[in-house]
């Protein structure tokens, strides 16, 4: 595998999706560090474990895996000559509690998940640590009863503090000091107790000044009478700190003694976290375990791209049995690129021990490498054109590819002269096939379809296109190259079949008939082409030989004046025609007229020429008379008419 394949196939995005289901940071890190494996037995075991994890999740969605937070940090603090802190030991207690719960949870899952339930044996009984932490630590501090010495020190400390408070209360209530005090409360400053004395009376209260108010009007003084008791309290606190540290060191030593068992338990819990994250992801994408082979055989039934969600169209791909090279054709945006990306990504996922969204009966081969050339891959830094960038990738693929390689190539030979691009694409496909690769390639060259049909080891495939809706269905059809959808679409949209037939003859050097549309649309279609219905060469008497050259509606040029007009009527016995020039009807002999544009190129057969030759008023009268008799209604026309 290489980084380009991971990026193009969006493998890292899939790992990120799986990692979202992990409950611990350690589990997320392991998932994000996943890499494809080529060890068949290992992969089969991993896939089977995920299957069992899914079975457990379907029975009980809540798996007790909390409590791992902070365990990696704890392990790094061992054997450093320092004691573990109270909060760290509290987290360890939470982890040990989760371990005990998981052992109980897995106890009745042996029949449902024999392989997965066995891993719980890797969690050793560490109740000796848990019990000692419970005994020594409570409410976020070392408990009084953690040791007899600590209990003795804290009781003495409590006694001295009570004495101190009583002494200070006597002082603040004493009439001797009442006038000198700012307030009758006891304050604490830097861990020692003091009374608030007015600044001007500081000499009246003997003792040490511990602090001053913001305004400077009040001094916080520790009275002499309380100082000796305060010193005893400080001594007791120092003794307490030493004893607490001794207890924490004792607990730390107990953890260090059991480090191997603790490490194994942590690793087992992380493994379970990763495993159930894979299981939850499998449920999310409706995935399943697939069979694995080492014979380059890939059979994906109803496969869906895992990142497209419900919008993914299932596809079925088979390659590696009777042929190892599939050439896919079809319209742009028809799903060719998504198809080869789906195959590459699902193979990569299976080789990472992940379930994939396919139907039952699917099978995936193990490949040592997946090499891709998908997308333009243009490199601004190297100033490469799109074609050059494609070719650079292909050259690397040709160097590295062998019989254990899956090659995915998109639009091979594009970005250059079509004839040369087609030749290069065909030669490259042939060379890769000689190297024994398993390959999926997309192309728009019809010649490559012919090459695939005629070459052993190749098979054509195409992306289905619904000609009725003019939209791709995104379904892959194997065994059939893509038809000329451009011609089919043009016919559907109303381009005249004769034009399409000419295009087909130019493209494929063969004749093919395209069906005409409905008869009611035929006249509209005929406007696109020249249909010669003129009787240009009708036989007549010698003096009338040229009298029938023009018909009503022909656009003619009057040679003597270089004007243009429309033939209205004629010819008479002398070969004269009535021609409308601008809005005036004039008579010209046929010798003075030259055909410019024939009537059939300008108008359909049933065109109403009164629109051209008659006045708007007369046309209204004509419509009125056609409906009923109107007395006195007269239609007036020029004599020439």
Secondary structure, DSSP 8 states (H G I E B T S, - for coil): --HHHHHHTTHHHHHHHHHTT-SSHHHHHHHHT------HHHHHHHHHHHHHHHHHHHH-S-------TTHHHHHHHTTSSS---HHHHHHHHHHHHHHHHHHHHHHT-TTT-HHHHHGGGGS---HHHHHHHHHHEETTEE-GGG-HHHHHHHHHHHHHHHHHHHHHHHHHH-HHHHTTEEEEEEEEETTEEEEEEEGGGGGGS-EEEEEE-TTSSEEEEEEHHHHHHHHHHHHHHHHHHHHHHHHHHHHHHHHHHTHHHHHHHHHHHHHHHHHHHHHHHHHHHT-B--EEESSS-EEEEEE--TTSGGG---EEEEESSS-SEEEEE--TTSSHHHHHHHHHHHHHHHTTT--BS--TT-EEE--SEEEEE-S----TTTT--HHHHHHHHHHHHHHH--TTEEEEESSTTTTS-HHHHHHHHHHHHHHHHHTT-EEEEE---HHHHHHHHHSTTEEEEEEEEETTTTEEEEEEEET-----HHHHHHHHHT--HHHHHHHHHHHHSS--------GGGHHHHHTTS------TT----GGGTTTTS--TT-EEEETTTTEEEEEEEE--TTSEEEEEETTEEEEEEGGGEEEEE-HHHHS-TT--THHHHS-HHHHHHHHHHHHS--TT------TT-
